[in-house]
């Protein structure tokens, strides 16, 4: 659109207008904004989607990626979130392989480069959206509206709302989805190159099919990718077909016969392309639904409280309020939060709530834009506003709650793609403002100020995403009523060993959300470790009462009851946990400890054997089996179990120590000595390792070596009574030997 580009000539210097330089500037600026996050940790959802996701590891068959959700659970499971993104998980797996493990730098660098590539691609996309399609005789697309496309791409590249997608590794789903979304759109534009008639028809069909394929690829990265087919249809009808909706409606109302002569209605090519897009989209959605297995995912009220409201009016008001908050995040991305659930946004329960003003303002703006998009006499203005609104609204539809319930209230990540439409409308607004004012330098300064502030905000926000501590604490000022924010800070503090501070945040999380069972469970665990067993039992009992299938809380309740000597209740709690989670090795381990305390040795061994069958690397269960068999005099069986355990976990020094004790009692001194020395090499500061090796040497007759290791053991643990006694016996024996020699 030549007029818009002319209006922006005082903002964008002509020296950066050639496509190569425009793309270079956009690429460098986009990398600058988020470069600070390159060495960040895995934070928030990264733990579940990457660190704890077995689909990333080489021992998981690649075929499993096509049957698992984004988090590594089977799609057929009732607990699955149904987020089917196998291509995104595949890129994580490649990252894991190339990095040689869970090293976050490689993951972050890929995300930053993806955002840079997408921002560069936006220059071409905005060129089409602002300037329309025009090809040279050689079939090359002409780069139209260079100033408008560059400014819109810069606004997109530096938008702070993108930080979650770029700095959070799981945001790669949105990045890959956007990349293939844009490629699908540009591929669809290729269908309109002018060539020979037969060749053109064949080439056009191939490009449309390629566009549908790329849309399917985008959907396999993230679900909203399929919406590109809708955007392609809008582009085809309004830009290629030059269809004027208002004019068509007027002719229908007047029963004007000239309606039959509207070019797009007579265009077989358009109808054919629409048929391809519709059938392709329907086919992809059908396959996606079949793969999903069961019905849609089951979310809880804390995930999306508005969707559980009984009144349709309350639901509608709150959904629209959420839309206005999303619009505000695009307009003023200063208050950003990693999570907007759990009381962060209280429900609007009546039209008397002052927040209704926000959704009224949103719809006034939207209606104004829609009227301009439909009724303007300027065809270029109609096209820009319609495509801007299309890019803003269509990719957002899967997150709108209109078609199905979503598992969040507001999520910054879902605005990554719709923000392109916002940047397009904002650029158009700057052009219109410049056209109607004489203070063009002031407009230029304002635009440059926005770009600079956004770059600064991106850099600050990227720094906050570098660690969980900074990320969670940054949310306190934005969402102080969000129980999950307090829970995550508490969890982070507990992981660092600061239990007192963690307790305060867990208590606040439970106060804000009295049904927050995960906060109750974690708080109960800390209280259990601090021997505050009575309150721990009350909290865990309440958690399982609220959520009866909460297996972890049942197990922790069993541990507390065991400590309170309420053995029957503890056994029942463990059994209930296993009922709700069949493969629960830690629960079998704790059940074995209970049986050992009750001298039910066979039951204890069976429970620990179950734990090791479910989790072969369960060192504690193996160790307890060896120790129990050793203590009950079953040395041969203890030795066999110890050797089996070390074959599975060859570098576990605690297993070496336990097996060395058994071998020493069986008088296999040489082999026992080798295992003791190997265990000490792995953990040289364990006093008991030196003390028991000294006992071995003592029995074996290597008294000087026994004396040496007794002394090392007592240096490490001077209060060890058994070692002191044995050392005293050895010294008396050595003194007797010296007197005898004299």
C-alpha positions as CSV (number, residue, x, y, z in Angstrom):
1,X,0.0,0.0,0.0
2,X,1.9,3.0,-1.3
3,X,0.1,5.6,0.8
4,X,0.9,3.8,4.1
5,X,4.5,3.5,3.1
6,X,4.7,7.2,2.3
7,X,3.2,8.0,5.7
8,X,6.0,6.1,7.3
9,X,8.9,7.6,5.4
10,X,10.0,9.8,8.3
11,X,10.1,6.8,10.7
12,X,12.0,4.2,8.5
13,X,15.1,5.5,6.8
14,X,15.5,4.6,3.1
15,X,18.9,3.1,3.7
16,X,17.5,0.0,5.3
17,X,14.6,-0.6,2.9
18,X,16.2,-3.2,0.6
19,X,14.9,-6.6,1.7
20,X,18.4,-8.0,2.7
21,X,19.2,-5.0,5.0
22,X,15.6,-5.0,6.4
23,X,15.9,-8.7,7.3
24,X,19.4,-8.2,8.7
25,X,18.2,-5.4,11.0
26,X,15.2,-7.4,12.2
27,X,17.2,-10.5,12.8
28,X,19.9,-8.8,14.8
29,X,17.4,-6.8,16.9
30,X,15.4,-10.0,17.6
31,X,18.5,-11.8,18.8
32,X,19.6,-8.9,20.9
33,X,16.2,-8.9,22.8
34,X,16.5,-12.4,24.1
35,X,20.2,-13.2,24.0
36,X,20.3,-12.8,27.8
37,X,18.4,-16.1,28.2
38,X,20.9,-18.3,26.4
39,X,22.5,-19.6,29.5
40,X,19.4,-19.9,31.6
41,X,18.2,-23.0,33.5
42,X,15.4,-25.3,32.7
43,X,12.5,-23.5,34.5
44,X,8.8,-24.1,35.3
45,X,7.2,-26.5,32.7
46,X,10.7,-27.3,31.3
47,X,11.1,-29.8,34.1
48,X,8.1,-32.0,33.1
49,X,8.3,-31.5,29.4
50,X,12.1,-32.0,29.1
51,X,14.0,-33.1,32.2
52,X,11.4,-35.7,33.3
53,X,10.3,-36.7,29.8
54,X,11.6,-40.1,28.9
55,X,10.7,-39.5,25.2
56,X,13.9,-37.5,24.9
57,X,16.2,-40.4,25.9
58,X,17.7,-42.8,23.4
59,X,16.3,-45.9,25.1
60,X,12.7,-44.8,24.2
61,X,11.7,-45.9,20.7
62,X,11.1,-43.0,18.3
63,X,7.8,-44.5,17.4
64,X,6.5,-43.8,21.0
65,X,6.6,-40.1,20.2
66,X,3.6,-40.6,18.0
67,X,1.6,-42.2,20.8
68,X,2.6,-39.9,23.6
69,X,1.5,-36.3,24.5
70,X,3.9,-33.4,25.0
71,X,4.7,-34.4,28.5
72,X,5.6,-38.1,27.7
73,X,2.3,-39.7,28.8
74,X,0.3,-42.0,26.6
75,X,-2.5,-40.2,24.8
76,X,-4.9,-43.0,25.6
77,X,-4.4,-42.3,29.3
78,X,-7.3,-40.5,31.1
79,X,-4.7,-38.2,32.8
80,X,-3.2,-37.1,29.5
81,X,-3.5,-33.4,28.6
82,X,-3.9,-34.5,24.9
83,X,-1.3,-31.9,23.8
84,X,-0.1,-33.8,20.8
85,X,3.2,-32.2,19.6
86,X,5.5,-35.0,18.4
87,X,7.6,-32.8,16.1
88,X,8.4,-30.4,18.9
89,X,9.4,-33.3,21.2
90,X,11.5,-34.7,18.4
91,X,13.5,-31.4,18.3
92,X,14.0,-31.7,22.1
93,X,15.3,-35.2,21.6
94,X,17.7,-34.0,18.9
95,X,18.9,-31.3,21.3
96,X,19.4,-33.8,24.0
97,X,21.4,-36.0,21.7
98,X,23.6,-33.2,20.4
99,X,24.1,-31.7,23.8
100,X,25.0,-35.0,25.4
101,X,22.4,-34.7,28.1
102,X,20.2,-32.1,29.7
103,X,22.4,-29.1,29.2
104,X,20.0,-26.1,28.8
105,X,22.3,-23.8,26.7
106,X,21.8,-25.8,23.5
107,X,18.0,-25.8,24.1
108,X,17.9,-22.0,24.7
109,X,20.1,-21.2,21.7
110,X,17.8,-23.0,19.3
111,X,14.8,-21.1,20.7
112,X,16.5,-17.7,20.3
113,X,17.6,-18.6,16.7
114,X,14.0,-19.8,15.9
115,X,12.6,-16.4,17.0
116,X,15.2,-14.6,14.9
117,X,14.3,-16.7,11.9
118,X,10.6,-16.1,12.4
119,X,11.1,-12.4,12.8
120,X,13.0,-12.3,9.5
121,X,10.3,-14.3,7.8
122,X,7.8,-11.8,9.1
123,X,9.3,-9.1,6.8
124,X,8.1,-11.2,3.8
125,X,4.7,-12.0,5.4
126,X,4.0,-8.3,6.2
127,X,5.1,-7.3,2.7
128,X,2.3,-9.5,1.3
129,X,-0.2,-8.4,3.9
130,X,0.4,-4.7,3.5
131,X,1.3,-4.5,-0.2
132,X,-0.6,-7.4,-1.7
133,X,0.8,-10.0,-4.2
134,X,2.8,-9.0,-7.3
135,X,5.2,-11.2,-9.2
136,X,7.8,-10.3,-11.9
137,X,7.9,-12.0,-15.3
138,X,10.4,-14.5,-13.8
139,X,8.0,-15.5,-11.0
140,X,9.7,-13.6,-8.2
141,X,7.5,-11.8,-5.7
142,X,7.9,-8.1,-5.6
143,X,8.8,-6.7,-2.1
144,X,6.0,-4.2,-1.7
145,X,5.3,-1.8,1.3
146,X,9.0,-2.1,2.5
147,X,8.6,0.6,5.3
148,X,5.4,-0.8,6.7
149,X,6.7,-4.4,6.6
150,X,10.0,-3.5,8.2
151,X,8.3,-1.5,11.1
152,X,5.7,-4.3,11.7
153,X,8.5,-6.9,11.7
154,X,10.5,-4.9,14.2
155,X,7.5,-4.4,16.5
156,X,7.0,-8.2,16.3
157,X,10.7,-9.0,17.0
158,X,10.8,-6.9,20.1
159,X,7.5,-7.6,21.7
160,X,8.0,-8.6,25.4
161,X,5.0,-10.9,25.4
162,X,7.2,-13.3,23.4
163,X,9.6,-13.8,26.3
164,X,7.8,-16.9,27.6
165,X,8.1,-18.6,24.2
166,X,11.7,-17.7,23.6
167,X,13.2,-17.9,27.1
168,X,11.1,-20.9,28.3
169,X,12.3,-24.0,26.4
170,X,8.8,-25.5,26.2
171,X,7.8,-22.3,24.2
172,X,9.5,-24.0,21.2
173,X,6.1,-25.5,20.4
174,X,4.8,-22.0,19.7
175,X,8.0,-21.1,17.8
176,X,7.9,-24.1,15.5
177,X,4.1,-23.8,15.0
178,X,4.6,-20.1,14.0
179,X,7.5,-21.0,11.6
180,X,5.5,-23.6,9.7
181,X,2.3,-21.4,9.9
182,X,4.2,-18.6,8.1
183,X,5.8,-21.0,5.6
184,X,2.3,-22.4,4.8
185,X,0.9,-18.9,4.2
186,X,3.8,-17.9,2.0
187,X,3.5,-21.2,0.2
188,X,-0.2,-20.5,-0.5
189,X,0.8,-17.1,-1.9
190,X,3.0,-19.0,-4.4
191,X,-0.1,-20.5,-5.9
192,X,-0.9,-17.2,-7.6
193,X,2.3,-16.8,-9.7
194,X,1.5,-16.0,-13.4
195,X,2.7,-18.7,-15.8
196,X,1.2,-20.7,-18.7
197,X,-2.4,-21.8,-18.2
198,X,-1.9,-25.6,-17.8
199,X,1.4,-25.1,-16.0
200,X,-0.2,-22.5,-13.7
201,X,-3.1,-24.7,-12.8
202,X,-0.8,-27.7,-12.0
203,X,1.7,-25.5,-10.1
204,X,-1.1,-23.7,-8.2
205,X,-2.6,-27.1,-7.0
206,X,0.8,-28.3,-5.8
207,X,1.4,-25.1,-3.9
208,X,-2.0,-25.3,-2.2
209,X,-1.3,-29.0,-1.3
210,X,2.1,-28.0,0.1
211,X,0.5,-25.3,2.1
212,X,-2.0,-27.8,3.6
213,X,0.9,-30.1,4.4
214,X,2.9,-27.3,6.1
215,X,-0.3,-26.5,8.1
216,X,-0.4,-30.1,9.2
217,X,3.2,-29.9,10.2
218,X,2.5,-26.7,12.2
219,X,-0.3,-28.5,14.0
220,X,2.1,-31.4,14.9
221,X,4.2,-28.7,16.6
222,X,1.3,-27.1,18.4
223,X,-2.5,-27.5,17.9
224,X,-3.2,-23.9,16.7
225,X,-1.1,-24.4,13.6
226,X,-4.1,-25.8,11.7
227,X,-5.7,-22.3,11.8
228,X,-3.4,-21.2,9.0
229,X,-5.8,-22.9,6.6
230,X,-8.5,-20.5,7.7
231,X,-6.2,-17.5,7.2
232,X,-5.3,-18.8,3.8
233,X,-9.0,-19.0,2.9
234,X,-9.6,-15.4,4.1
235,X,-6.6,-14.2,2.1
236,X,-7.7,-15.9,-1.0
237,X,-11.3,-14.6,-0.8
238,X,-10.6,-11.0,0.2
239,X,-7.2,-10.3,-1.5
240,X,-7.1,-12.6,-4.5
241,X,-10.8,-12.7,-5.1
242,X,-11.3,-9.0,-4.1
243,X,-14.5,-9.9,-2.5
244,X,-16.4,-6.9,-0.8
245,X,-18.6,-8.3,1.9
246,X,-20.7,-5.2,2.4
247,X,-21.3,-4.8,-1.4
248,X,-22.3,-8.5,-1.6
249,X,-24.8,-8.1,1.3
250,X,-26.3,-5.0,-0.2
251,X,-26.8,-6.8,-3.5
252,X,-28.4,-9.8,-1.8
253,X,-30.8,-7.5,0.1
254,X,-31.7,-5.7,-3.2
255,X,-31.9,-9.0,-5.0
256,X,-29.5,-7.5,-7.5
257,X,-28.9,-9.8,-10.5
258,X,-25.4,-8.4,-10.9
259,X,-24.5,-10.6,-7.9
260,X,-24.2,-13.4,-10.3
261,X,-21.4,-11.6,-12.1
262,X,-19.2,-11.2,-9.1
263,X,-15.9,-12.6,-10.2
264,X,-15.0,-14.7,-7.2
265,X,-18.4,-16.6,-7.3
266,X,-17.8,-17.6,-10.9
267,X,-14.2,-18.5,-10.3
268,X,-13.7,-22.3,-10.5
269,X,-10.2,-21.9,-9.3
270,X,-11.3,-20.3,-6.0
271,X,-13.9,-22.9,-5.4
272,X,-11.4,-25.7,-6.1
273,X,-8.9,-24.1,-3.7
274,X,-11.6,-23.7,-1.0
275,X,-12.5,-27.4,-1.5
276,X,-8.9,-28.4,-1.1
277,X,-8.4,-26.3,2.1
278,X,-11.7,-27.5,3.6
279,X,-11.2,-31.2,2.9
280,X,-7.5,-31.0,3.9
281,X,-8.3,-29.3,7.2
282,X,-11.2,-31.7,7.9
283,X,-8.9,-34.7,7.2
284,X,-6.1,-33.4,9.4
285,X,-8.5,-32.7,12.3
286,X,-10.1,-36.1,11.9
287,X,-6.7,-37.9,12.1
288,X,-5.8,-35.7,15.1
289,X,-9.0,-36.6,16.9
290,X,-8.5,-40.4,16.2
291,X,-4.9,-40.2,17.5
292,X,-6.1,-38.4,20.7
293,X,-7.8,-41.7,21.6
294,X,-10.3,-40.7,24.3
295,X,-12.3,-37.5,24.6
296,X,-10.9,-34.1,25.3
297,X,-8.6,-33.6,28.3
298,X,-10.2,-33.2,31.7
299,X,-9.2,-29.9,33.4
300,X,-10.0,-28.8,37.0
301,X,-11.7,-25.7,38.2
302,X,-8.4,-24.1,39.3
303,X,-7.1,-24.3,35.8
304,X,-10.0,-22.4,34.2
305,X,-12.6,-21.3,36.8
306,X,-14.8,-19.4,34.3
307,X,-15.5,-22.6,32.3
308,X,-17.0,-24.2,35.4
309,X,-19.4,-21.4,36.2
310,X,-23.0,-22.5,36.3
311,X,-24.4,-19.4,34.6
312,X,-23.8,-19.0,30.9
313,X,-23.8,-15.2,31.4
314,X,-21.0,-15.4,33.9
315,X,-19.0,-17.6,31.6
316,X,-19.5,-15.3,28.7
317,X,-18.5,-12.2,30.7
318,X,-15.4,-13.8,32.1
319,X,-14.3,-15.2,28.7
320,X,-14.6,-11.7,27.2
321,X,-12.7,-10.3,30.2
322,X,-9.9,-12.8,29.5
323,X,-9.9,-11.6,25.9
324,X,-9.5,-8.0,27.1
325,X,-6.6,-9.0,29.3
326,X,-4.9,-10.7,26.3
327,X,-5.4,-7.5,24.3
328,X,-3.9,-5.5,27.2
329,X,-0.9,-7.7,27.3
330,X,-0.3,-7.0,23.6
331,X,-0.9,-3.2,24.1
332,X,1.0,-2.8,27.4
333,X,3.3,-5.9,28.0
334,X,4.7,-4.6,31.3
335,X,2.9,-6.8,33.8
336,X,3.9,-10.3,32.7
337,X,3.5,-13.5,34.7
338,X,4.5,-17.1,34.1
339,X,1.1,-18.3,35.3
340,X,-2.3,-16.6,35.6
341,X,-4.3,-19.3,37.2
342,X,-5.4,-20.0,40.8
343,X,-7.0,-16.8,41.9
344,X,-4.7,-14.5,39.9
345,X,-7.8,-13.2,38.1
346,X,-10.9,-13.4,40.3
347,X,-14.2,-14.3,38.6
348,X,-16.6,-11.5,37.5
349,X,-19.9,-12.6,39.0
350,X,-22.1,-9.7,38.1
351,X,-22.4,-7.0,35.5
352,X,-21.9,-4.5,38.4
353,X,-18.2,-5.4,38.6
354,X,-16.1,-2.4,37.4
355,X,-13.9,-4.7,35.3
356,X,-16.8,-5.0,32.8
357,X,-15.5,-1.7,31.5
358,X,-12.5,-3.5,30.1
359,X,-14.5,-5.9,27.9
360,X,-16.8,-3.0,26.8
361,X,-13.7,-1.1,25.7
362,X,-12.4,-4.2,23.9
363,X,-15.6,-4.7,21.9
364,X,-15.9,-1.0,21.1
365,X,-12.4,-1.1,19.5
366,X,-13.1,-4.4,17.7
367,X,-16.4,-3.2,16.3
368,X,-14.8,0.0,15.2
369,X,-12.0,-1.9,13.4
370,X,-14.5,-4.3,11.9
371,X,-16.7,-1.5,10.6
372,X,-13.7,0.1,9.0
373,X,-12.5,-3.2,7.5
374,X,-15.9,-3.8,6.0
375,X,-17.2,-0.4,5.0
376,X,-14.2,1.7,4.0
377,X,-14.2,2.9,0.4
378,X,-10.4,2.4,0.3
379,X,-9.8,-1.2,-0.8
380,X,-6.3,-1.1,0.5
381,X,-7.5,-0.1,4.0
382,X,-10.1,-2.8,3.9
383,X,-7.5,-5.4,3.0
384,X,-5.0,-4.4,5.7
385,X,-7.6,-4.1,8.5
386,X,-9.3,-7.4,7.5
387,X,-6.0,-9.3,7.3
388,X,-4.7,-7.7,10.5
389,X,-7.8,-8.8,12.4
390,X,-7.6,-12.2,10.7
391,X,-4.1,-12.7,11.9
392,X,-5.0,-11.5,15.4
393,X,-8.2,-13.5,15.8
394,X,-8.0,-16.7,13.8
395,X,-4.8,-18.2,15.5
396,X,-6.3,-17.2,18.9
397,X,-9.5,-19.2,18.4
398,X,-8.2,-22.5,19.8
399,X,-7.4,-20.7,23.1
400,X,-10.7,-18.8,23.2
401,X,-12.8,-21.4,25.1
402,X,-15.4,-21.1,22.3
403,X,-15.0,-24.6,20.9
404,X,-13.6,-26.5,23.9
405,X,-12.4,-25.9,27.4
406,X,-8.8,-24.9,27.7
407,X,-6.5,-25.5,30.7
408,X,-5.5,-21.9,31.5
409,X,-7.0,-18.5,32.1
410,X,-4.5,-16.3,30.3
411,X,-1.3,-17.6,28.7
412,X,1.3,-15.3,27.2
413,X,2.6,-18.1,24.9
414,X,-0.7,-18.3,22.9
415,X,-0.2,-14.6,21.9
416,X,3.0,-15.3,20.0
417,X,1.3,-15.8,16.7
418,X,-1.7,-13.5,17.1
419,X,0.7,-10.7,18.0
420,X,1.6,-10.5,14.3
421,X,-1.9,-9.2,13.6
422,X,-1.6,-6.7,16.5
423,X,1.8,-5.4,15.1
424,X,0.1,-5.0,11.6
425,X,-2.8,-3.0,13.0
426,X,-0.4,-0.9,15.1
427,X,1.8,-0.1,12.1
428,X,-1.4,0.9,10.2
429,X,-2.4,3.1,13.1
430,X,1.0,4.8,13.1
431,X,0.7,5.5,9.4
432,X,-2.8,6.9,9.8
433,X,-1.7,9.1,12.8
434,X,1.3,10.4,10.8
435,X,-1.0,11.2,7.9
436,X,-3.3,13.4,10.0
437,X,-0.7,15.3,12.0
438,X,2.0,17.8,11.1
439,X,4.2,16.7,14.1
440,X,5.8,13.8,12.2
441,X,9.1,14.0,14.2
442,X,7.1,13.5,17.4
443,X,5.4,10.4,15.9
444,X,8.8,9.1,14.8
445,X,10.2,9.7,18.3
446,X,7.2,7.9,19.8
447,X,7.6,4.9,17.6
448,X,11.3,4.7,18.3
449,X,10.6,5.1,22.0
450,X,8.2,2.1,21.9
451,X,10.8,0.0,20.2
452,X,13.5,1.0,22.7
453,X,11.3,0.4,25.7
454,X,10.2,-3.0,24.4
455,X,13.8,-4.1,23.7
456,X,14.7,-3.0,27.3
457,X,11.6,-4.9,28.7
458,X,12.6,-8.0,26.7
459,X,16.1,-8.0,28.1
460,X,14.8,-7.5,31.7
461,X,12.2,-10.2,31.3
462,X,14.7,-12.6,29.7
463,X,16.8,-12.2,32.8
464,X,13.9,-13.1,35.0
465,X,13.4,-16.4,33.0
466,X,17.0,-17.5,33.6
467,X,16.2,-19.1,36.9
468,X,13.1,-20.3,38.7
469,X,13.8,-18.2,41.8
470,X,13.8,-15.0,39.7
471,X,10.9,-16.1,37.6
472,X,8.6,-17.0,40.5
473,X,9.5,-14.0,42.6
474,X,8.8,-11.7,39.6
475,X,5.2,-13.0,39.6
476,X,4.5,-11.9,43.2
477,X,4.0,-8.2,42.2
478,X,1.8,-9.1,39.2
479,X,-0.3,-11.9,40.7
480,X,-0.1,-11.8,44.6
481,X,-3.3,-13.7,44.8
482,X,-2.0,-16.6,42.7
483,X,-1.6,-19.7,45.0
484,X,0.6,-21.4,42.4
485,X,3.1,-18.5,42.5
486,X,3.5,-19.0,46.3
487,X,3.6,-22.8,45.9
488,X,6.4,-22.6,43.3
489,X,8.5,-20.2,45.4
490,X,8.0,-22.5,48.4
491,X,9.0,-25.5,46.4
492,X,12.1,-23.7,45.1
493,X,13.1,-22.8,48.7
494,X,12.5,-26.3,49.9
495,X,14.7,-27.7,47.2
496,X,17.5,-25.4,48.4
497,X,17.0,-26.6,52.0
498,X,15.4,-23.4,53.3
499,X,12.5,-25.2,55.0
500,X,11.3,-22.4,57.3
501,X,10.8,-20.0,54.4
502,X,9.2,-22.7,52.3
503,X,6.7,-23.4,55.0
504,X,5.6,-19.7,55.0
505,X,4.9,-19.8,51.2
506,X,3.2,-23.2,51.3
507,X,0.9,-21.9,54.1
508,X,0.1,-18.8,52.1
509,X,-0.7,-21.0,49.0
510,X,-3.1,-23.1,51.1
511,X,-4.7,-20.0,52.6
512,X,-5.3,-18.5,49.1
513,X,-6.6,-21.9,47.8
514,X,-7.9,-24.1,50.6
515,X,-8.2,-27.0,48.1
516,X,-4.6,-26.8,46.8
517,X,-3.7,-30.5,47.5
518,X,-0.2,-30.3,46.1
519,X,0.7,-27.4,48.5
520,X,-0.8,-29.5,51.4
521,X,1.2,-32.5,50.3
522,X,4.5,-30.6,50.1
523,X,3.8,-28.8,53.4
524,X,3.0,-32.1,55.1
525,X,6.3,-33.5,53.8
526,X,8.3,-30.7,55.4
527,X,6.4,-30.9,58.7
528,X,7.0,-34.7,58.7
529,X,10.8,-34.1,58.3
530,X,10.7,-31.6,61.2
531,X,8.9,-34.2,63.3
532,X,5.7,-32.1,63.5
533,X,3.7,-35.3,62.8
534,X,0.3,-34.3,64.1
535,X,-0.1,-31.3,61.8
536,X,1.4,-33.3,58.9
537,X,-1.2,-36.0,59.3
538,X,-4.0,-33.5,59.4
539,X,-2.8,-31.8,56.2
540,X,-2.3,-35.0,54.3
541,X,-5.6,-36.5,55.5
542,X,-7.3,-33.3,54.2
543,X,-5.5,-33.6,50.8
544,X,-6.7,-37.2,50.2
545,X,-10.2,-36.2,51.3
546,X,-10.3,-33.5,48.7
547,X,-8.6,-35.6,46.0
548,X,-9.1,-39.3,46.9
549,X,-6.9,-40.5,44.0
550,X,-3.9,-38.5,45.0
551,X,-1.4,-41.4,45.3
552,X,1.6,-39.4,46.5
553,X,-0.4,-37.9,49.4
554,X,-1.6,-41.3,50.4
555,X,2.0,-42.6,50.5
556,X,3.2,-39.6,52.5
557,X,0.2,-40.1,54.9
558,X,1.4,-43.7,55.3
559,X,4.9,-42.5,56.2
560,X,3.6,-40.1,58.9
561,X,1.3,-42.8,60.3
562,X,4.2,-45.2,60.4
563,X,6.2,-42.7,62.4
564,X,3.2,-42.3,64.8
565,X,3.3,-46.1,65.3
566,X,-0.2,-46.4,63.7
567,X,0.9,-49.4,61.6
568,X,-2.5,-50.7,60.4
569,X,-3.5,-47.2,59.2
570,X,-0.1,-46.8,57.5
571,X,-0.4,-50.1,55.7
572,X,-3.9,-49.1,54.5
573,X,-2.6,-45.8,53.2
574,X,0.2,-47.5,51.3
575,X,-2.2,-50.0,49.8
576,X,-4.6,-47.1,48.7
577,X,-1.7,-45.3,47.1
578,X,-0.8,-48.4,45.1
579,X,-4.4,-48.9,44.2
580,X,-4.5,-45.5,42.5
581,X,-0.9,-45.8,41.0
582,X,-0.1,-49.4,40.2
583,X,3.5,-48.7,39.3
584,X,4.7,-46.9,42.4
585,X,8.1,-48.2,43.4
586,X,8.7,-45.6,46.2
587,X,5.4,-46.7,47.8
588,X,6.4,-50.4,47.7
589,X,9.8,-49.3,49.3
590,X,8.0,-47.6,52.2
591,X,5.6,-50.5,52.6
592,X,8.6,-52.8,52.9
593,X,10.0,-50.6,55.6
594,X,6.7,-50.8,57.5
595,X,6.8,-54.6,57.3
596,X,10.5,-54.7,58.4
597,X,9.5,-52.6,61.5
598,X,6.8,-55.2,62.2
599,X,9.3,-58.1,61.7
600,X,7.2,-59.4,58.7
601,X,10.5,-60.1,56.9
602,X,9.0,-62.1,54.0
603,X,6.5,-59.4,53.3
604,X,9.2,-56.7,53.5
605,X,11.4,-58.6,51.0
606,X,8.5,-59.0,48.6
607,X,7.6,-55.3,48.8
608,X,11.2,-54.3,48.1
609,X,11.4,-56.8,45.3
610,X,8.3,-55.2,43.7
611,X,10.0,-51.8,44.0
612,X,13.2,-53.0,42.2
613,X,11.1,-54.7,39.5
614,X,9.3,-51.5,38.8
615,X,12.4,-49.4,39.1
616,X,15.6,-51.5,38.7
617,X,17.8,-48.6,39.8
618,X,16.0,-48.2,43.2
619,X,19.2,-48.3,45.3
620,X,17.4,-48.0,48.7
621,X,15.2,-51.0,48.1
622,X,18.2,-53.1,47.0
623,X,20.2,-52.0,50.0
624,X,17.4,-52.8,52.4
625,X,17.0,-56.3,51.0
626,X,20.8,-56.9,51.4
627,X,20.8,-55.6,55.0
628,X,17.7,-57.5,56.1
629,X,19.0,-60.8,54.6
630,X,22.4,-60.1,56.3
631,X,20.8,-59.3,59.7
632,X,18.7,-62.5,59.5
633,X,21.8,-64.7,58.8
634,X,20.9,-65.4,55.1
635,X,24.4,-64.5,53.9
636,X,24.3,-66.6,50.7
637,X,21.0,-65.0,49.6
638,X,22.2,-61.5,50.7
639,X,25.3,-62.0,48.5
640,X,23.2,-63.1,45.5
641,X,21.0,-60.0,45.9
642,X,24.0,-57.7,46.3
643,X,25.7,-59.0,43.1
644,X,22.4,-58.7,41.2
645,X,22.0,-55.1,42.4
646,X,25.6,-54.1,41.5
647,X,25.1,-55.5,38.0
648,X,22.2,-53.1,37.5
649,X,23.8,-50.1,39.4
650,X,27.5,-50.7,39.2
651,X,28.7,-47.4,40.5
652,X,26.5,-47.2,43.7
653,X,28.9,-47.0,46.6
654,X,26.2,-47.8,49.2
655,X,25.6,-51.2,47.5
656,X,29.3,-51.9,47.4
657,X,29.5,-51.2,51.1
658,X,26.5,-53.5,52.0
659,X,27.8,-56.3,49.8
660,X,31.3,-55.9,51.2
661,X,29.9,-56.4,54.8
662,X,28.2,-59.6,53.7
663,X,31.4,-60.9,52.0
664,X,33.5,-60.1,55.1
665,X,31.1,-62.2,57.2
666,X,31.4,-65.0,54.7
667,X,35.2,-64.7,55.1
668,X,35.7,-63.7,51.5
669,X,38.2,-61.1,52.7
670,X,40.0,-60.3,49.5
671,X,36.8,-59.5,47.5
672,X,35.3,-57.7,50.5
673,X,38.4,-55.5,50.8
674,X,38.2,-54.6,47.1
675,X,34.6,-53.5,47.4
676,X,35.3,-51.5,50.6
677,X,38.2,-49.7,48.9
678,X,36.1,-49.0,45.8
679,X,33.2,-47.6,48.0
680,X,35.7,-45.4,49.9
681,X,37.2,-44.1,46.6
682,X,33.6,-43.1,45.5
683,X,32.8,-41.6,49.0
684,X,36.0,-41.0,51.0
685,X,34.3,-39.1,53.8
686,X,32.0,-41.8,55.0
687,X,33.2,-42.7,58.5
688,X,31.3,-46.0,58.5
689,X,33.1,-47.2,55.3
690,X,36.5,-46.8,57.0
691,X,35.2,-48.2,60.2
692,X,33.8,-51.4,58.7
693,X,36.9,-51.9,56.5
694,X,38.9,-51.6,59.7
695,X,36.7,-54.4,61.3
696,X,37.5,-56.5,58.2
697,X,41.2,-56.0,58.5
698,X,40.9,-56.7,62.3
699,X,39.2,-60.1,61.6
700,X,41.6,-60.8,58.8
701,X,44.7,-60.1,60.9
702,X,45.9,-57.0,59.1
703,X,46.1,-55.1,62.3
704,X,48.2,-52.1,61.2
705,X,45.8,-51.5,58.3
706,X,42.9,-51.9,60.8
707,X,44.5,-49.3,63.1
708,X,44.9,-46.8,60.2
709,X,41.2,-47.0,59.1
710,X,39.9,-46.9,62.7
711,X,41.8,-43.7,63.1
712,X,40.5,-42.2,59.8
713,X,36.9,-43.2,60.8
714,X,37.2,-41.6,64.2
715,X,38.6,-38.4,62.6
716,X,35.5,-38.3,60.4
717,X,33.1,-39.2,63.2
718,X,34.6,-38.9,66.7
719,X,31.3,-39.8,68.4
720,X,31.0,-43.3,66.8
721,X,30.8,-45.6,69.9
722,X,31.2,-48.9,68.1
723,X,34.3,-47.7,66.3
724,X,35.8,-46.4,69.6
725,X,35.2,-49.7,71.3
726,X,36.7,-51.7,68.4
727,X,39.7,-49.3,68.2
728,X,40.2,-49.7,72.0
729,X,40.2,-53.5,71.6
730,X,42.7,-53.3,68.8
731,X,45.1,-51.0,70.7
732,X,45.0,-53.4,73.7
733,X,45.8,-56.3,71.4
734,X,48.7,-54.4,69.8
735,X,50.1,-53.4,73.2
736,X,49.9,-57.1,74.4
737,X,51.7,-58.1,71.3
738,X,54.4,-55.5,71.9
739,X,54.9,-56.7,75.5
740,X,55.1,-60.3,74.4
741,X,57.8,-59.3,71.8
742,X,59.8,-57.5,74.5
